[in-house]
Amino acid sequence: MNRIAFAVAMISGLVVTTGAALALEPYLPRSPKSFARLDANGDGKVTLAEIQPRAEQRMMRYDADRNGSVSAAEIDAVLQKMVERRRSQILSRLDADKDGSVSKDELDRFVMALVESADADSDGGVTLEEAKNYRIAKLRKPANGGTAN
């Protein structure tokens, strides 16, 4: 695999970490499932009364000293835990020899296994539909289901 594959793998990790970091902040839901969870009365609208308690609950989970506000240090601690957890996930998946780093060969093997497992019709390429189905199947499998990713 080339540098592009490596870049894609690393960017994927950053996107997941960045997405997790953004989840700390209150946001308006964009997926139908998330929207429906917030729309308590099912009227197709999310009101302040529906979103505010959820936003407060989510943010106050990070108030480690329980003083009613979340400090920069508390946010830093949460983000650091997310980064450490993501780093561990990346290394557990890609670092086949468990030496604490991901070599080009390890990355190449991982990407090859990823493409092969997602390529449902074995034609050497992954369509958008195959990628979606692979992601759905991966989410349904237990954590130690033996998949490449």
BELSULQUI-V492423 format. One record per residue. RES is the residue in one small letter. PHI is phi in radians with two decimals (NA if undefined). D_CENTER is the distance of its C-alpha to the mean C-alpha in whole Angstrom. Layout:
res=RES phi=PHI d_center=D_CENTER
res=RES phi=PHI d_center=D_CENTER
//
This chain:
res=m phi=NA d_center=24
res=n phi=-1.79 d_center=24
res=r phi=-1.13 d_center=22
res=i phi=-1.11 d_center=21
res=a phi=-1.09 d_center=19
res=f phi=-1.10 d_center=18
res=a phi=-1.09 d_center=17
res=v phi=-1.08 d_center=15
res=a phi=-1.08 d_center=13
res=m phi=-1.23 d_center=13
res=i phi=-1.13 d_center=12
res=s phi=-1.01 d_center=9
res=g phi=-1.09 d_center=8
res=l phi=-1.16 d_center=9
res=v phi=-1.10 d_center=7
res=v phi=-1.11 d_center=4
res=t phi=-1.12 d_center=7
res=t phi=-1.10 d_center=9
res=g phi=-1.05 d_center=7
res=a phi=-1.14 d_center=7
res=a phi=-1.12 d_center=10
res=l phi=-1.16 d_center=11
res=a phi=-1.15 d_center=11
res=l phi=-1.18 d_center=13
res=e phi=-1.47 d_center=16
res=p phi=-1.09 d_center=17
res=y phi=-2.63 d_center=17
res=l phi=-1.52 d_center=18
res=p phi=-1.17 d_center=16
res=r phi=-1.99 d_center=16
res=s phi=-1.64 d_center=15
res=p phi=-1.00 d_center=18
res=k phi=-1.14 d_center=17
res=s phi=-1.13 d_center=16
res=f phi=-1.06 d_center=19
res=a phi=-1.09 d_center=21
res=r phi=-1.10 d_center=20
res=l phi=-1.41 d_center=21
res=d phi=-1.34 d_center=24
res=a phi=-1.01 d_center=26
res=n phi=-1.62 d_center=29
res=g phi=1.17 d_center=28
res=d phi=-1.58 d_center=30
res=g phi=1.46 d_center=27
res=k phi=-2.33 d_center=27
res=v phi=-1.84 d_center=25
res=t phi=-1.73 d_center=27
res=l phi=-0.99 d_center=27
res=a phi=-1.11 d_center=29
res=e phi=-1.48 d_center=26
res=i phi=-1.54 d_center=23
res=q phi=-1.05 d_center=24
res=p phi=-1.06 d_center=24
res=r phi=-1.15 d_center=21
res=a phi=-1.10 d_center=20
res=e phi=-1.10 d_center=22
res=q phi=-1.04 d_center=21
res=r phi=-1.12 d_center=18
res=m phi=-1.22 d_center=19
res=m phi=-1.26 d_center=22
res=r phi=-1.08 d_center=19
res=y phi=-1.67 d_center=19
res=d phi=-1.42 d_center=23
res=a phi=-1.06 d_center=24
res=d phi=-1.60 d_center=27
res=r phi=0.94 d_center=28
res=n phi=-1.71 d_center=30
res=g phi=1.59 d_center=28
res=s phi=-2.52 d_center=26
res=v phi=-1.88 d_center=23
res=s phi=-1.48 d_center=24
res=a phi=-1.04 d_center=23
res=a phi=-1.13 d_center=23
res=e phi=-1.19 d_center=21
res=i phi=-1.13 d_center=18
res=d phi=-1.00 d_center=19
res=a phi=-1.10 d_center=18
res=v phi=-1.13 d_center=15
res=l phi=-1.11 d_center=14
res=q phi=-1.10 d_center=15
res=k phi=-1.08 d_center=14
res=m phi=-1.12 d_center=10
res=v phi=-1.11 d_center=11
res=e phi=-1.11 d_center=13
res=r phi=-1.12 d_center=11
res=r phi=-1.15 d_center=9
res=r phi=-1.03 d_center=12
res=s phi=-1.09 d_center=13
res=q phi=-1.11 d_center=10
res=i phi=-1.06 d_center=11
res=l phi=-1.16 d_center=15
res=s phi=-1.15 d_center=15
res=r phi=-1.49 d_center=14
res=l phi=-1.79 d_center=16
res=d phi=-1.47 d_center=19
res=a phi=-1.07 d_center=21
res=d phi=-1.58 d_center=24
res=k phi=0.97 d_center=22
res=d phi=-1.69 d_center=24
res=g phi=1.53 d_center=21
res=s phi=-2.55 d_center=21
res=v phi=-1.92 d_center=20
res=s phi=-1.43 d_center=23
res=k phi=-1.05 d_center=23
res=d phi=-1.10 d_center=24
res=e phi=-1.11 d_center=21
res=l phi=-1.09 d_center=19
res=d phi=-1.02 d_center=22
res=r phi=-1.09 d_center=22
res=f phi=-1.11 d_center=18
res=v phi=-1.12 d_center=18
res=m phi=-1.07 d_center=21
res=a phi=-1.14 d_center=20
res=l phi=-1.09 d_center=17
res=v phi=-1.11 d_center=19
res=e phi=-1.07 d_center=22
res=s phi=-1.31 d_center=20
res=a phi=-1.50 d_center=18
res=d phi=-1.35 d_center=22
res=a phi=-1.06 d_center=23
res=d phi=-1.69 d_center=27
res=s phi=0.90 d_center=27
res=d phi=-1.71 d_center=28
res=g phi=1.59 d_center=27
res=g phi=-2.49 d_center=24
res=v phi=-2.00 d_center=21
res=t phi=-1.40 d_center=21
res=l phi=-1.04 d_center=19
res=e phi=-1.09 d_center=20
res=e phi=-1.09 d_center=19
res=a phi=-1.11 d_center=16
res=k phi=-1.11 d_center=15
res=n phi=-1.12 d_center=17
res=y phi=-1.09 d_center=15
res=r phi=-1.10 d_center=12
res=i phi=-1.10 d_center=14
res=a phi=-1.10 d_center=16
res=k phi=-1.12 d_center=13
res=l phi=-1.18 d_center=11
res=r phi=-1.42 d_center=15
res=k phi=-1.36 d_center=16
res=p phi=-1.12 d_center=16
res=a phi=-0.94 d_center=14
res=n phi=-1.87 d_center=17
res=g phi=-1.34 d_center=18
res=g phi=1.39 d_center=19
res=t phi=-1.45 d_center=17
res=a phi=-1.22 d_center=16
res=n phi=-2.22 d_center=13
//
